Amino acid sequence: MKIANAIFPWAAGLAVLLFAVGLPIALVTSPPDYQQGETVRILYLHVPAAVMGEMIYYAMASGSAAYLIWRHPMAGLVAKASAPVGAMFTALCLICGMLWGEPMWGTFWVWDARLTSTLIMFFIYLGYIALGDAFEDPERGDRAAAILALVGVVNVPIIKFSVNWWNTLHQPASLSLTKSNMSGEMLLPLFLMMGAYGMFYVTVLVIRVRSELLAAKIRNARMSQIAGNEAAQAIG
Amino acid sequence: MMSMDLMTFLDMGGYARFVWPAYGVSLFSLLAILIFSLRSLKAREREFEALKSQRRGDRA
């Protein structure tokens, strides 16, 4: 938590800075696409949201694994605190994708492999959140949700490779670690917005983990209070 | 001239009704989750402080 407190102001500051630089470039100075015109500006929201949705899922699954295997409480808290943020980014990816699909494909939605597997990831996020709250004993809920997160992780590579394995209306990736089919003028705002989303996640994550830690402390304090009262009654 | 430029910018090449809602809903969601997370942290901080001072009161 000390590390988290140390990086918090940097992450928050960087997020603000990257949004301040990235948004004007994404909206104003970057060029329209020669085929897609101004709708390409949706890319700077859609792709970072998609990347964050998947990255946060991996973070949530790793945290859940550490929680289940080593009973690492902090890892469990990170997973729990990440889930709503990941669900939000996945929803944004889907919504922005639909707003891009209608003018370019002529439809908001098709049940192709990429879109369907992304929707499934969104539902798994929702299931994780719901399952965590579904038990009277919070620890049982946390464990059940962690197992769901681990089962659901098989879906994430399917999202990534769906555009290669099946014929999808969704286009395959234009970017990989080694090469790019995009011009630098479009890569710059894309990377800036990815950075901004990433730093935003770190910022919100630290806030949410602090909050979860406090919730656990409050629970413990209440439990010992009840135990103390019962002991006092027994003596009295 | 300036207002003309602004109009073309807002028009987004005729795709205004797709581009602006995408930016609007993204901005709204990010702000919403940030504010919601901060408010829940503050509420728990208050609750925890209240519990602590109550305990001190019990001991005294």
Boltz contact constraints between the chains, C-beta under 6 A:
constraints:
  - contact:
      token1: [A, 37]
      token2: [B, 13]
      max_distance: 6.0
  - contact:
      token1: [A, 38]
      token2: [B, 12]
      max_distance: 6.0
  - contact:
      token1: [A, 38]
      token2: [B, 13]
      max_distance: 6.0
  - contact:
      token1: [A, 38]
      token2: [B, 15]
      max_distance: 6.0
  - contact:
      token1: [A, 39]
      token2: [B, 15]
      max_distance: 6.0
  - contact:
      token1: [A, 39]
      token2: [B, 18]
      max_distance: 6.0
  - contact:
      token1: [A, 41]
      token2: [B, 19]
      max_distance: 6.0
  - contact:
      token1: [A, 42]
      token2: [B, 22]
      max_distance: 6.0
  - contact:
      token1: [A, 45]
      token2: [B, 22]
      max_distance: 6.0
  - contact:
      token1: [A, 45]
      token2: [B, 26]
      max_distance: 6.0
  - contact:
      token1: [A, 88]
      token2: [B, 29]
      max_distance: 6.0
  - contact:
      token1: [A, 88]
      token2: [B, 33]
      max_distance: 6.0
  - contact:
      token1: [A, 92]
      token2: [B, 26]
      max_distance: 6.0
  - contact:
      token1: [A, 92]
      token2: [B, 29]
      max_distance: 6.0
  - contact:
      token1: [A, 95]
      token2: [B, 25]
      max_distance: 6.0
  - contact:
      token1: [A, 96]
      token2: [B, 22]
      max_distance: 6.0
  - contact:
      token1: [A, 99]
      token2: [B, 18]
      max_distance: 6.0
  - contact:
      token1: [A, 99]
      token2: [B, 21]
      max_distance: 6.0
  - contact:
      token1: [A, 99]
      token2: [B, 22]
      max_distance: 6.0
  - contact:
      token1: [A, 103]
      token2: [B, 15]
      max_distance: 6.0
  - contact:
      token1: [A, 103]
      token2: [B, 18]
      max_distance: 6.0
  - contact:
      token1: [A, 204]
      token2: [B, 34]
      max_distance: 6.0
  - contact:
      token1: [A, 204]
      token2: [B, 37]
      max_distance: 6.0
  - contact:
      token1: [A, 207]
      token2: [B, 37]
      max_distance: 6.0
  - contact:
      token1: [A, 207]
      token2: [B, 38]
      max_distance: 6.0
  - contact:
      token1: [A, 207]
      token2: [B, 41]
      max_distance: 6.0
  - contact:
      token1: [A, 208]
      token2: [B, 37]
      max_distance: 6.0
  - contact:
      token1: [A, 210]
      token2: [B, 41]
      max_distance: 6.0
  - contact:
      token1: [A, 211]
      token2: [B, 40]
      max_distance: 6.0
  - contact:
      token1: [A, 211]
      token2: [B, 41]
      max_distance: 6.0
  - contact:
      token1: [A, 211]
      token2: [B, 44]
      max_distance: 6.0
  - contact:
      token1: [A, 214]
      token2: [B, 44]
      max_distance: 6.0
  - contact:
      token1: [A, 214]
      token2: [B, 48]
      max_distance: 6.0
  - contact:
      token1: [A, 215]
      token2: [B, 44]
      max_distance: 6.0
  - contact:
      token1: [A, 218]
      token2: [B, 47]
      max_distance: 6.0
  - contact:
      token1: [A, 218]
      token2: [B, 48]
      max_distance: 6.0
  - contact:
      token1: [A, 221]
      token2: [B, 51]
      max_distance: 6.0
